[in-house]
Amino acid sequence: MSGEPLSGIPLVHNPAIWENLPNARLSGTARDVFDVLTSRQQPGGLVVVKQKDIAGKLGIQQSGVGRAIGELRDRGILHARTTPGRYRINPLLAGYESLAHMVNTINDPATELWPLTYDAGVRPPRRLDQRAGTDFDPDPDGGEEAPMPDVQPFLRLAG
């Protein structure tokens, strides 16, 4: 599997929603299953794949895939009513042929949109993050442009 959908066309995703995907706090297995589903989706989010194929691809038990799919349903990432082998990714997270295709599909009254059930916005640091509770500032200059160094580094060719 190359990371492209079965149609061979690289798909366009909504970057604003994808930036919030870490807020879903998916387990590692659920994230891996979601990655397989997104790589196999047709434009618009329909995925036709068997759980045993996902399990084989990831090298895990089929029961683990089933639990991960349940987790994805609970978060609203997959449609709650799926049939074995057919999954629908939330239209807000699905891939599309173009930006226009995405906007037209999401705005179409016939498109069923269901809520994502995880918080949007900035995710708090993980409890296990070594930087939590310290003075660590990932952006110490407040987003200002960093000054260019006065001296360019000396580059030499290896060989």
Backbone as CSV, one residue per row, in Angstrom:
resi,resn,N_x,N_y,N_z,CA_x,CA_y,CA_z,C_x,C_y,C_z
1,MET,0.857,-1.173,0.000,0.000,0.000,0.000,0.900,1.231,0.000
2,SER,0.678,2.167,-0.892,1.581,3.282,-1.084,1.186,4.538,-0.331
3,GLY,0.083,4.555,0.368,-0.357,5.767,1.038,-1.328,6.567,0.194
4,GLU,-1.513,6.146,-1.073,-2.491,6.798,-1.925,-3.744,5.944,-1.968
5,PRO,-4.884,6.560,-2.215,-6.118,5.784,-2.270,-6.109,4.833,-3.455
6,LEU,-7.069,3.924,-3.478,-7.132,2.936,-4.538,-7.244,3.569,-5.909
7,SER,-7.825,4.773,-6.005,-7.978,5.419,-7.300,-6.655,5.938,-7.831
8,GLY,-5.618,6.000,-6.987,-4.319,6.490,-7.419,-4.200,8.003,-7.401
9,ILE,-5.252,8.696,-7.032,-5.245,10.156,-6.988,-4.937,10.599,-5.564
10,PRO,-3.913,11.440,-5.358,-3.702,11.950,-3.994,-4.918,12.777,-3.579
11,LEU,-5.368,12.571,-2.355,-6.585,13.230,-1.897,-6.280,14.477,-1.083
12,VAL,-7.223,15.417,-1.122,-7.139,16.672,-0.379,-7.909,16.495,0.920
13,HIS,-7.308,16.936,2.032,-7.954,16.860,3.339,-8.120,18.261,3.896
14,ASN,-9.064,18.415,4.819,-9.307,19.693,5.483,-8.232,19.888,6.556
15,PRO,-7.274,20.806,6.343,-6.171,20.931,7.307,-6.620,21.419,8.681
16,ALA,-7.662,22.229,8.759,-8.113,22.743,10.059,-8.609,21.602,10.950
17,ILE,-9.279,20.635,10.369,-9.777,19.502,11.140,-8.630,18.544,11.471
18,TRP,-7.739,18.313,10.518,-6.634,17.382,10.760,-5.714,17.884,11.865
19,GLU,-5.582,19.197,12.015,-4.750,19.730,13.092,-5.330,19.389,14.460
20,ASN,-6.650,19.211,14.532,-7.307,18.884,15.797,-7.415,17.389,16.059
21,LEU,-7.014,16.562,15.111,-7.131,15.118,15.285,-6.387,14.595,16.514
22,PRO,-5.228,15.146,16.903,-4.597,14.664,18.143,-5.481,14.835,19.381
23,ASN,-6.433,15.757,19.339,-7.330,15.944,20.477,-8.247,14.746,20.691
24,ALA,-8.373,13.885,19.698,-9.200,12.683,19.847,-8.548,11.699,20.810
25,ARG,-7.267,11.869,21.058,-6.513,11.003,21.985,-6.751,9.529,21.682
26,LEU,-6.520,9.199,20.428,-6.699,7.822,19.988,-5.576,6.939,20.523
27,SER,-5.910,5.684,20.763,-4.860,4.730,21.121,-3.963,4.538,19.897
28,GLY,-2.803,3.990,20.116,-1.887,3.749,19.003,-2.489,2.844,17.948
29,THR,-3.192,1.823,18.390,-3.818,0.897,17.446,-4.910,1.596,16.649
30,ALA,-5.735,2.415,17.313,-6.805,3.130,16.605,-6.202,4.085,15.580
31,ARG,-5.110,4.743,15.927,-4.471,5.660,14.976,-3.914,4.884,13.786
32,ASP,-3.320,3.720,14.048,-2.798,2.898,12.953,-3.924,2.412,12.046
33,VAL,-5.036,1.989,12.640,-6.183,1.532,11.849,-6.731,2.698,11.027
34,PHE,-6.822,3.876,11.640,-7.307,5.046,10.908,-6.374,5.379,9.742
35,ASP,-5.084,5.249,9.948,-4.139,5.498,8.856,-4.362,4.530,7.693
36,VAL,-4.618,3.259,8.011,-4.900,2.280,6.957,-6.192,2.650,6.239
37,LEU,-7.223,3.014,7.002,-8.503,3.377,6.386,-8.366,4.600,5.492
38,THR,-7.653,5.626,5.948,-7.517,6.828,5.120,-6.704,6.548,3.868
39,SER,-5.745,5.637,3.956,-4.942,5.342,2.764,-5.723,4.513,1.742
40,ARG,-6.779,3.844,2.184,-7.578,3.013,1.280,-8.913,3.628,0.907
41,GLN,-9.180,4.840,1.346,-10.495,5.431,1.104,-10.676,5.879,-0.345
42,GLN,-11.915,5.857,-0.761,-12.298,6.437,-2.034,-12.581,7.913,-1.780
43,PRO,-12.515,8.768,-2.799,-12.838,10.175,-2.563,-14.203,10.326,-1.908
44,GLY,-14.247,11.037,-0.797,-15.477,11.224,-0.043,-15.543,10.398,1.228
45,GLY,-14.604,9.454,1.407,-14.506,8.763,2.677,-15.025,7.349,2.760
46,LEU,-15.493,6.743,1.671,-15.944,5.361,1.723,-14.722,4.443,1.656
47,VAL,-14.674,3.467,2.572,-13.562,2.511,2.607,-14.150,1.106,2.564
48,VAL,-13.685,0.322,1.633,-14.104,-1.069,1.530,-12.874,-1.925,1.806
49,VAL,-12.817,-2.476,3.021,-11.695,-3.316,3.437,-12.163,-4.196,4.592
50,LYS,-11.670,-5.411,4.643,-12.047,-6.332,5.717,-11.131,-6.142,6.915
51,GLN,-11.674,-6.397,8.094,-10.883,-6.271,9.316,-9.676,-7.193,9.295
52,LYS,-9.831,-8.380,8.727,-8.696,-9.311,8.698,-7.574,-8.771,7.806
53,ASP,-7.925,-8.007,6.757,-6.890,-7.402,5.913,-6.149,-6.297,6.667
54,ILE,-6.896,-5.516,7.451,-6.263,-4.468,8.266,-5.358,-5.118,9.305
55,ALA,-5.856,-6.178,9.939,-5.062,-6.881,10.952,-3.780,-7.437,10.335
56,GLY,-3.887,-8.004,9.155,-2.702,-8.538,8.477,-1.710,-7.450,8.122
57,LYS,-2.220,-6.317,7.671,-1.348,-5.192,7.312,-0.591,-4.672,8.528
58,LEU,-1.268,-4.606,9.679,-0.664,-4.059,10.891,0.027,-5.119,11.746
59,GLY,-0.189,-6.400,11.429,0.428,-7.463,12.210,-0.155,-7.581,13.605
60,ILE,-1.479,-7.378,13.714,-2.154,-7.479,15.010,-3.333,-8.431,14.884
61,GLN,-3.952,-8.746,16.014,-5.127,-9.610,16.021,-6.341,-8.864,15.473
62,GLN,-7.255,-9.600,14.866,-8.472,-8.999,14.317,-9.325,-8.387,15.425
63,SER,-9.280,-8.946,16.627,-10.057,-8.379,17.733,-9.539,-6.982,18.096
64,GLY,-8.253,-6.757,17.972,-7.688,-5.430,18.222,-8.168,-4.414,17.198
65,VAL,-8.297,-4.857,15.954,-8.832,-3.980,14.908,-10.275,-3.627,15.224
66,GLY,-11.054,-4.613,15.676,-12.455,-4.361,16.037,-12.581,-3.344,17.159
67,ARG,-11.725,-3.463,18.180,-11.746,-2.486,19.284,-11.358,-1.094,18.782
68,ALA,-10.360,-1.024,17.895,-9.928,0.270,17.365,-11.039,0.912,16.529
69,ILE,-11.734,0.119,15.745,-12.847,0.651,14.945,-13.948,1.153,15.864
70,GLY,-14.209,0.439,16.959,-15.180,0.920,17.945,-14.760,2.244,18.545
71,GLU,-13.470,2.397,18.816,-12.964,3.665,19.351,-13.141,4.793,18.335
72,LEU,-12.873,4.497,17.072,-13.045,5.514,16.025,-14.519,5.898,15.880
73,ARG,-15.413,4.939,16.017,-16.854,5.246,15.978,-17.250,6.114,17.163
74,ASP,-16.740,5.761,18.350,-17.082,6.531,19.552,-16.670,7.989,19.435
75,ARG,-15.589,8.270,18.740,-15.103,9.644,18.591,-15.767,10.375,17.425
76,GLY,-16.592,9.653,16.645,-17.263,10.263,15.501,-16.405,10.293,14.251
77,ILE,-15.263,9.638,14.284,-14.363,9.626,13.134,-14.905,8.702,12.050
78,LEU,-15.501,7.598,12.464,-16.194,6.694,11.543,-17.683,6.753,11.832
79,HIS,-18.489,6.500,10.813,-19.934,6.486,10.983,-20.301,5.372,11.956
80,ALA,-21.267,5.635,12.815,-21.658,4.676,13.847,-22.265,3.406,13.251
81,ARG,-22.989,3.546,12.160,-23.618,2.383,11.535,-22.783,1.954,10.331
82,THR,-21.957,0.960,10.549,-21.162,0.433,9.449,-21.456,-1.043,9.303
83,THR,-21.259,-1.540,8.118,-21.400,-2.967,7.883,-19.999,-3.546,7.762
84,PRO,-19.848,-4.808,8.090,-18.512,-5.394,7.998,-17.904,-5.203,6.604
85,GLY,-16.706,-4.685,6.594,-16.001,-4.473,5.333,-16.283,-3.148,4.661
86,ARG,-17.223,-2.359,5.165,-17.555,-1.052,4.567,-17.609,-0.017,5.680
87,TYR,-16.774,0.986,5.568,-16.683,2.027,6.590,-16.809,3.382,5.911
88,ARG,-17.365,4.335,6.644,-17.480,5.698,6.127,-16.756,6.621,7.105
89,ILE,-15.741,7.299,6.578,-14.995,8.283,7.361,-15.832,9.556,7.413
90,ASN,-15.815,10.226,8.566,-16.552,11.481,8.726,-16.200,12.411,7.564
91,PRO,-17.191,13.008,6.904,-16.914,13.887,5.766,-15.954,15.035,6.095
92,LEU,-15.894,15.435,7.357,-14.966,16.503,7.727,-13.516,16.028,7.735
93,LEU,-13.294,14.715,7.872,-11.953,14.140,7.890,-11.611,13.375,6.612
94,ALA,-12.588,13.186,5.747,-12.380,12.388,4.537,-11.476,13.123,3.554
95,GLY,-10.971,12.368,2.600,-10.170,12.938,1.523,-11.034,13.151,0.292
96,TYR,-10.685,14.155,-0.483,-11.457,14.507,-1.677,-10.524,14.722,-2.857
97,GLU,-11.099,14.694,-4.058,-10.310,14.865,-5.273,-9.721,16.264,-5.388
98,SER,-10.412,17.254,-4.842,-9.938,18.638,-4.910,-10.581,19.426,-3.776
99,LEU,-10.101,20.630,-3.576,-10.688,21.502,-2.560,-12.140,21.817,-2.903
100,ALA,-12.419,22.053,-4.185,-13.798,22.338,-4.607,-14.704,21.132,-4.334
101,HIS,-14.210,19.931,-4.606,-14.996,18.724,-4.337,-15.314,18.613,-2.845
102,MET,-14.330,18.930,-1.989,-14.541,18.867,-0.542,-15.606,19.873,-0.114
103,VAL,-15.479,21.115,-0.548,-16.419,22.163,-0.149,-17.823,21.841,-0.656
104,ASN,-17.934,21.424,-1.908,-19.246,21.105,-2.468,-19.898,19.923,-1.751
105,THR,-19.100,18.910,-1.419,-19.657,17.742,-0.732,-20.130,18.097,0.669
106,ILE,-19.311,18.833,1.413,-19.676,19.183,2.788,-20.884,20.121,2.817
107,ASN,-20.990,21.020,1.839,-22.110,21.964,1.803,-23.376,21.369,1.189
108,ASP,-23.278,20.200,0.565,-24.436,19.571,-0.052,-25.402,19.107,1.043
109,PRO,-26.678,19.517,0.982,-27.642,19.111,2.001,-27.836,17.593,2.076
110,ALA,-27.512,16.876,1.021,-27.678,15.424,1.026,-26.543,14.720,1.778
111,THR,-25.452,15.429,2.065,-24.328,14.832,2.783,-24.670,14.718,4.255
112,GLU,-24.556,13.518,4.781,-24.817,13.304,6.202,-23.565,13.666,6.988
113,LEU,-23.694,14.660,7.836,-22.606,15.064,8.728,-22.973,14.646,10.141
114,TRP,-22.058,14.026,10.829,-22.283,13.662,12.225,-21.171,14.288,13.045
115,PRO,-21.429,14.560,14.309,-20.456,15.320,15.110,-19.226,14.499,15.477
116,LEU,-18.107,15.192,15.518,-16.895,14.632,16.098,-17.040,14.807,17.603
117,THR,-16.766,13.779,18.372,-17.029,13.846,19.803,-15.750,14.007,20.616
118,TYR,-14.858,14.817,20.116,-13.677,15.162,20.891,-13.489,16.664,20.802
119,ASP,-12.761,17.212,21.751,-12.600,18.656,21.837,-11.731,19.182,20.710
120,ALA,-12.085,20.365,20.231,-11.249,21.069,19.262,-10.386,22.061,20.032
121,GLY,-9.454,22.644,19.364,-8.592,23.632,20.006,-7.249,23.045,20.372
122,VAL,-6.549,23.701,21.238,-5.202,23.299,21.602,-5.271,22.182,22.639
123,ARG,-4.560,21.130,22.378,-4.529,20.000,23.295,-3.570,20.303,24.443
124,PRO,-3.984,20.047,25.682,-3.062,20.263,26.800,-1.917,19.270,26.731
125,PRO,-0.794,19.569,27.377,0.326,18.635,27.313,-0.038,17.313,27.967
126,ARG,0.572,16.262,27.463,0.332,14.941,28.035,0.907,14.880,29.435
127,ARG,0.285,14.071,30.245,0.742,13.924,31.623,2.168,13.382,31.659
128,LEU,2.512,12.541,30.687,3.841,11.948,30.662,4.879,12.848,30.001
129,ASP,4.472,14.005,29.502,5.401,14.923,28.848,6.396,15.460,29.875
130,GLN,7.684,15.272,29.616,8.722,15.713,30.536,8.713,17.229,30.743
131,ARG,8.148,17.946,29.760,8.150,19.411,29.848,6.970,19.950,30.643
132,ALA,5.976,19.089,30.937,4.792,19.542,31.666,5.188,20.016,33.055
133,GLY,4.704,21.177,33.447,4.987,21.728,34.759,6.353,22.380,34.867
134,THR,7.023,22.579,33.743,8.331,23.243,33.762,8.203,24.602,33.100
135,ASP,9.309,25.312,33.005,9.319,26.610,32.347,9.581,26.496,30.856
136,PHE,9.486,25.293,30.305,9.754,25.101,28.882,8.759,25.899,28.050
137,ASP,9.262,26.673,27.116,8.422,27.447,26.206,8.796,27.037,24.786
138,PRO,7.890,26.341,24.066,8.241,25.890,22.725,8.397,27.031,21.729
139,ASP,7.905,28.194,22.048,8.012,29.350,21.160,8.438,30.558,21.987
140,PRO,9.721,30.627,22.387,10.144,31.672,23.325,10.046,33.086,22.780
141,ASP,10.075,33.251,21.461,10.020,34.613,20.926,8.605,35.035,20.573
142,GLY,7.610,34.266,20.976,6.215,34.649,20.759,5.796,34.650,19.307
143,GLY,6.454,33.872,18.465,6.084,33.798,17.062,6.704,34.872,16.196
144,GLU,7.599,35.655,16.754,8.252,36.692,15.957,9.299,36.056,15.062
145,GLU,9.627,36.762,13.994,10.647,36.274,13.076,11.975,36.169,13.808
146,ALA,12.656,35.062,13.598,13.980,34.901,14.191,14.987,35.703,13.383
147,PRO,15.922,36.385,14.039,16.907,37.153,13.281,17.846,36.221,12.522
148,MET,18.277,36.674,11.359,19.223,35.904,10.571,20.596,36.008,11.212
149,PRO,21.374,34.943,11.176,22.721,35.028,11.739,23.577,35.972,10.910
150,ASP,24.503,36.652,11.598,25.388,37.598,10.914,26.354,36.888,9.982
151,VAL,26.784,35.724,10.364,27.769,34.993,9.578,27.110,33.745,9.023
152,GLN,27.256,33.547,7.717,26.729,32.340,7.095,27.640,31.169,7.442
153,PRO,27.090,29.993,7.667,27.937,28.856,7.999,28.826,28.478,6.826
154,PHE,30.016,27.979,7.135,30.959,27.551,6.114,30.594,26.137,5.698
155,LEU,30.363,25.928,4.434,30.010,24.615,3.909,31.169,24.087,3.088
156,ARG,31.472,22.828,3.249,32.509,22.228,2.421,31.968,20.929,1.855
157,LEU,32.471,20.553,0.739,32.064,19.315,0.094,32.785,18.150,0.710
158,ALA,32.043,17.098,0.976,32.659,15.894,1.511,33.333,15.145,0.368
159,GLY,34.414,14.512,0.682,34.994,13.697,-0.366,36.409,13.699,-0.444
